[in-house]
Amino acid sequence: METLIGFVTAALALTGSPGPNTLSLAAAGAAFGARASMPYFWGLLAGMLAVMAIVGTGVTGILLAVPSAAAVLTIAAGVYFLWLAWKIATAPPLDDAGARRRLPRFRDGAFLSLVNPKAYAAMASLFSGFQLLQDSPAADGLAKTGLLLADIAIVNVVWLQAGAMLTRYFREPKASRAINIGFAILLILSVGLAVLR
């Protein structure tokens, strides 16, 4: 029971803290509202399931054993996050009728999870640092995956709703620009912190 409590506490701390997924979900909720951002929400969750499978089966270790693979992946992810931060920072206000606003899609969320360095670091820590079921590695992995999916879903709902509470400010151009730039800066900082760890 102590191991389970420790696992759940660590999972909440690692997945609930600000990071690329949570900040981008809050930004989507703020810009488009919670309901319109649900495809993105489900994409982030599906991507995290894929990250858990990659980490839990050891594929990450095999991939990173290839010389320079880590550097290439880090650069590619960094470029993507800079592009995403730029898109968030320059998004037009909600009342700008002439502006093109594209709702975040399922595939956007799934891709973000797959290139999120914090996601891999958190899942590696949780999968390697705790053993919930002693006798069966497969059952242990499945138990961790189920608990983590529930945890991530709850955490993401909180971040999405927190962002959605800012939606009314997105109708005011100055407030919208300030919030967008703030989310973009936080996104870049969260990625930088994840990479430095």
C-alpha positions as CSV (number, residue, x, y, z in Angstrom):
1,M,0.0,0.0,0.0
2,E,2.9,2.4,0.8
3,T,4.4,1.7,-2.7
4,L,1.0,2.5,-4.3
5,I,0.6,5.7,-2.4
6,G,4.2,6.7,-3.2
7,F,3.6,5.9,-6.9
8,V,0.3,7.9,-7.1
9,T,1.9,10.9,-5.2
10,A,4.9,10.9,-7.5
11,A,2.7,10.5,-10.6
12,L,0.5,13.5,-9.6
13,A,3.6,15.6,-8.9
14,L,5.3,14.7,-12.2
15,T,2.3,14.9,-14.5
16,G,0.5,17.8,-12.8
17,S,3.4,20.2,-12.8
18,P,3.6,22.7,-15.6
19,G,5.0,21.1,-18.8
20,P,4.5,21.2,-22.5
21,N,1.4,19.1,-22.5
22,T,-0.4,20.8,-19.5
23,L,0.5,24.3,-20.6
24,S,-0.5,23.7,-24.2
25,L,-3.8,22.2,-23.0
26,A,-4.5,25.2,-20.8
27,A,-3.7,27.5,-23.7
28,A,-6.1,25.6,-26.0
29,G,-8.8,25.7,-23.3
30,A,-8.2,29.5,-22.9
31,A,-8.3,30.2,-26.7
32,F,-11.1,27.8,-27.7
33,G,-12.9,26.7,-24.5
34,A,-12.9,23.3,-22.9
35,R,-15.5,21.5,-25.2
36,A,-13.8,22.6,-28.4
37,S,-10.4,21.4,-27.1
38,M,-11.5,17.9,-26.3
39,P,-10.1,16.3,-29.4
40,Y,-6.7,17.8,-28.4
41,F,-7.2,16.5,-24.9
42,W,-7.8,12.9,-26.2
43,G,-4.8,13.2,-28.5
44,L,-2.5,14.2,-25.6
45,L,-3.8,11.2,-23.6
46,A,-3.4,8.8,-26.6
47,G,0.1,10.1,-27.1
48,M,1.0,9.6,-23.5
49,L,-0.3,6.0,-23.7
50,A,2.2,5.5,-26.6
51,V,5.0,7.1,-24.5
52,M,4.2,4.7,-21.7
53,A,4.4,1.8,-24.1
54,I,7.7,3.0,-25.6
55,V,9.2,3.5,-22.1
56,G,7.7,0.4,-20.5
57,T,8.9,-1.9,-23.2
58,G,12.4,-0.5,-23.3
59,V,12.3,0.9,-26.8
60,T,13.6,4.2,-25.5
61,G,16.7,2.6,-24.2
62,I,17.4,0.8,-27.5
63,L,16.8,4.0,-29.5
64,L,19.0,6.2,-27.3
65,A,21.8,3.6,-27.6
66,V,22.2,4.6,-31.2
67,P,25.0,7.2,-31.5
68,S,23.7,10.8,-31.9
69,A,20.1,9.7,-31.8
70,A,19.4,11.6,-28.6
71,A,20.9,14.8,-30.1
72,V,18.8,14.5,-33.3
73,L,15.6,13.8,-31.4
74,T,16.3,16.7,-29.0
75,I,16.9,19.2,-31.8
76,A,13.8,18.0,-33.7
77,A,11.6,18.3,-30.6
78,G,13.1,21.7,-29.8
79,V,12.3,23.0,-33.3
80,Y,8.7,21.7,-33.0
81,F,8.3,23.4,-29.5
82,L,9.6,26.7,-30.8
83,W,7.1,26.6,-33.7
84,L,4.3,25.7,-31.3
85,A,5.3,28.5,-28.9
86,W,5.3,30.9,-31.9
87,K,1.8,29.8,-32.9
88,I,0.5,30.3,-29.4
89,A,2.2,33.7,-29.0
90,T,0.8,35.0,-32.3
91,A,-2.7,33.6,-32.1
92,P,-5.3,36.3,-32.8
93,P,-8.0,37.3,-30.3
94,L,-11.3,35.4,-30.3
95,D,-13.2,38.4,-31.6
96,D,-10.9,38.9,-34.6
97,A,-13.4,37.8,-37.3
98,G,-10.9,38.1,-40.1
99,A,-8.3,35.9,-38.4
100,R,-7.9,32.3,-39.2
101,R,-8.1,30.2,-36.0
102,R,-7.5,26.5,-36.2
103,L,-8.8,24.3,-33.4
104,P,-6.2,22.0,-32.0
105,R,-6.8,18.5,-33.3
106,F,-6.4,14.9,-31.9
107,R,-3.2,14.4,-34.0
108,D,-1.7,17.6,-32.7
109,G,-2.1,16.4,-29.1
110,A,-0.8,12.9,-29.9
111,F,2.3,14.3,-31.7
112,L,3.0,16.8,-28.9
113,S,3.0,13.9,-26.3
114,L,5.4,11.9,-28.5
115,V,8.0,14.7,-28.7
116,N,7.6,15.9,-25.2
117,P,10.9,15.3,-23.3
118,K,9.2,15.7,-19.9
119,A,6.8,12.9,-20.8
120,Y,9.7,10.4,-21.3
121,A,11.6,11.5,-18.2
122,A,8.5,11.3,-16.0
123,M,7.4,7.9,-17.4
124,A,10.9,6.5,-17.1
125,S,11.1,7.6,-13.5
126,L,7.7,6.2,-12.6
127,F,8.2,2.9,-14.5
128,S,11.7,2.2,-13.1
129,G,11.3,3.7,-9.7
130,F,8.3,1.7,-8.4
131,Q,7.2,-1.9,-8.5
132,L,3.5,-2.3,-7.7
133,L,3.2,-6.1,-8.4
134,Q,6.2,-8.3,-7.5
135,D,5.5,-11.5,-9.4
136,S,4.5,-10.4,-12.8
137,P,6.4,-7.6,-14.8
138,A,3.6,-7.6,-17.4
139,A,0.9,-7.1,-14.8
140,D,3.0,-4.5,-13.0
141,G,3.4,-2.6,-16.3
142,L,-0.3,-2.7,-17.0
143,A,-1.2,-1.6,-13.5
144,K,1.2,1.4,-13.8
145,T,-0.3,2.3,-17.2
146,G,-3.9,2.2,-15.9
147,L,-3.1,4.3,-12.9
148,L,-1.1,6.8,-14.9
149,L,-3.8,7.1,-17.6
150,A,-6.3,7.9,-14.9
151,D,-3.9,10.3,-13.2
152,I,-3.1,12.1,-16.5
153,A,-6.8,12.4,-17.5
154,I,-7.6,14.0,-14.1
155,V,-4.6,16.4,-14.3
156,N,-5.4,17.3,-17.9
157,V,-9.1,18.1,-17.0
158,V,-7.9,20.5,-14.3
159,W,-5.4,22.2,-16.6
160,L,-8.0,22.4,-19.4
161,Q,-10.7,23.9,-17.1
162,A,-8.1,26.4,-15.7
163,G,-7.3,27.5,-19.2
164,A,-11.0,27.7,-20.1
165,M,-11.6,30.1,-17.2
166,L,-9.4,32.6,-19.1
167,T,-11.5,32.4,-22.4
168,R,-13.3,35.7,-21.7
169,Y,-10.0,37.5,-21.6
170,F,-9.2,36.2,-25.1
171,R,-11.9,38.5,-26.5
172,E,-9.8,41.6,-25.4
173,P,-6.9,42.0,-27.8
174,K,-4.3,43.3,-25.3
175,A,-5.2,40.7,-22.7
176,S,-5.3,38.0,-25.3
177,R,-1.8,38.9,-26.6
178,A,-0.4,39.0,-23.0
179,I,-1.9,35.6,-22.1
180,N,-0.7,34.1,-25.4
181,I,2.9,35.4,-24.9
182,G,2.8,34.2,-21.3
183,F,1.8,30.7,-22.3
184,A,4.4,30.6,-25.1
185,I,7.2,31.7,-22.7
186,L,6.1,29.1,-20.1
187,L,6.0,26.4,-22.8
188,I,9.6,27.2,-23.8
189,L,10.8,27.3,-20.2
190,S,9.1,24.0,-19.4
191,V,10.8,22.3,-22.3
192,G,14.2,23.8,-21.3
193,L,13.8,22.6,-17.7
194,A,12.8,19.1,-18.9
195,V,15.9,18.9,-21.2
196,L,18.3,20.2,-18.5
197,R,17.2,17.5,-16.1
